[in-house]
Amino acid sequence: MKTLFMVDGEVLLFLQEYIRNPVLDVIFKAITHLGDKGAIWIVLGVLLLFFEKSRRAGVLVLFSLFMSLLINNMVLKHVFSRTRPYEVVEGLIPLIPAPRDFSFPSGHTASSFAAAISIYRTMPKIFGVSALILAGLIALSRLYVGVHYPTDVIGGLLGGMAAAYTAGYFLLQRH
């Protein structure tokens, strides 16, 4: 486990040293802020409610986000209580204001994949694939800006999947 945590930090230092640049800094900071408090996904979920053809998707997105909040932010973050990488990895400099909550799992990643998987399951594939790409970019942005470890992002992805499929079980299987 110690080796895994060491590799986690080394990946972030590699990104900082060899990948970060002024153009990508602007792009990834903007992408990461799309996921703040699940805002982009909440707005999208609400917009989907307005149209009859996408209403089911909107309900599923919003319920998946609620499940993600419960599973990832209210339970798992407190169970694992993992310190943020910039507090532990020597030389790592976050590009955004330092979040104050725990690191594992990534809430941005979890909410993004909860919503994106819900869209993928209920909307035409072009929308679903686009949502998954955006979710992946938000997840990658959390590494790029230095506020999550790779294992936090993987945990967020799995937690988001769990939220989406749990919500889908309750909402999709009953029709």
N, C-alpha and C positions, 0 to 999 in steps of 0.2 A: 504494500500500500504506500509505503514511503517513496518508493521509486515512481509510482504513478503520480503522486503529488509533486515530485521533483520535475517530472516530464511536463506536467501541467504548467508549472511556472516557466520552464524553458521555452515552451511554445509561445507564451505571451511575450517573453523577452525577445524571441526571434522576430515576432511580428513587429514589435516596437523598433528593433534595430534595423531590420532589412526590408520591411514592407511599408511601414508608415511613411507617408509623404504629404506635403501640404494639400494636394488635390484630393487624395483619398481621405485625409483627415476631415475635410469639409463634407464629403459624400457620406462617410460612415457615421459622422456625428448626426447628420440629418436623418439617416436611416434609423439609427438607434433611437432617436427621439420620436419617431413614428410609433414606436412600441411603448412609449411612456404611459403607464397606467392602462395599457391595452387600448389607448385612445383610437387609433386607426381602425382597430377591429370592432370596437363598440360602435363607432360611427357607421362603419360598413354594415354591421348587424342591424342597426336601426334603419338604415336606408333600405336594406333588403325587405324589411317589414312592410314597406309602402306599396310593394307590387305583389299582386296575387301569385304570380309564378315563382317568386323568390321568397315568399313569406315563410315557408317551412325552413328554408336555409337561414333566414334571419333569426328565427326562434332558436334553431339549433346552435348558431354562432353565439348568441347571447347566453344560452344555457351552458354551452361548453366553456365560455369565459368565466361564468360563475363557478362551474365545477373546478376549473383551473385555479381560480382564486382560493377556493377552499382547500384543494389538495396540495397545491404547490406553495402558495404564499402563507396560508394560515396554519398549515400542518408541517409540511416537509422542511421549510426554511427553519422552523423552530426546533424540529427534531434533530436536524443535523447541525444547526448553528455554526455554519462554516464562515470563517473570516474571509473578507474580500481580499483578492490577490494583491492589490496595491498596498495593503497593510502588512503583507508577509514577504512578497517577492522583492528582494532588494534591487533597487534601480527601476522598478516598474512605475511609470507615470501615467495615471489615467488622463484621458483627453476630455472628460466631462466631469462635472461636479460629482464628488464621491457619494455614491448611494450609502445610506445609513443602515439598511437592513442586512440580513445575512446573504451569503453568496449562493448557496446550493438549495434548490435548483434555480436556474435563471428564470425569473418570472416573465421577462420579456419573451424569451424563447417559448416558454410553456403556453402563454396566452396566444402567441402568434401561431403555434402549431395547433392548438386547440381550435382556433377559429379557421385556420387554413384547411385543416382536415375536414372540418364540418362543411366548408364551402365545397371542397373537392367531392365529398360524398353526396351533395344535394344539388349542385349546379352543373351546367355544362362544363366539360373538362377544361376548356380554355380559361374559364374563371378559376377553376380549382387549381390548375397548374400555375397560373399567375399568382394566386394566393400562396401556394407552397413556395414559389420562388421568393416572394416578399418575406415570408416567414424565415426562410433560409438566410436571406440577407440580414434580417434583423438579428438572428442568432449569431451570424458571423460578426456583425457589428459589435456585439457585446465583448467578443474577444479582442477585436481591433482597438476598441477604445480602452481596453484594459480593466474592465470592471467584473469580469467573470473568467473563471478557469474553463478550459475545454470540457472537463467533466461536469461542470455546472450546466453548460449548454446541452450536453448529452442528456443529463438528468432532466432539464427543462423540456427537451424534445420528447422524452419518454413520458414525462408528466403531462404534457400537452396532449399527447396521443391518448393517454389514459382518460383525461378529461373529455376529449372529443368522443371516444368510443363509449364512455359511461353515459354521457348525455345522449348519444345516439341510441343506446340501448333503451333508455326511457322514452325517447321521443319518436324514433324511427321504427322500432320493432312492434310498436303497439298499433300500427295502422295497417 
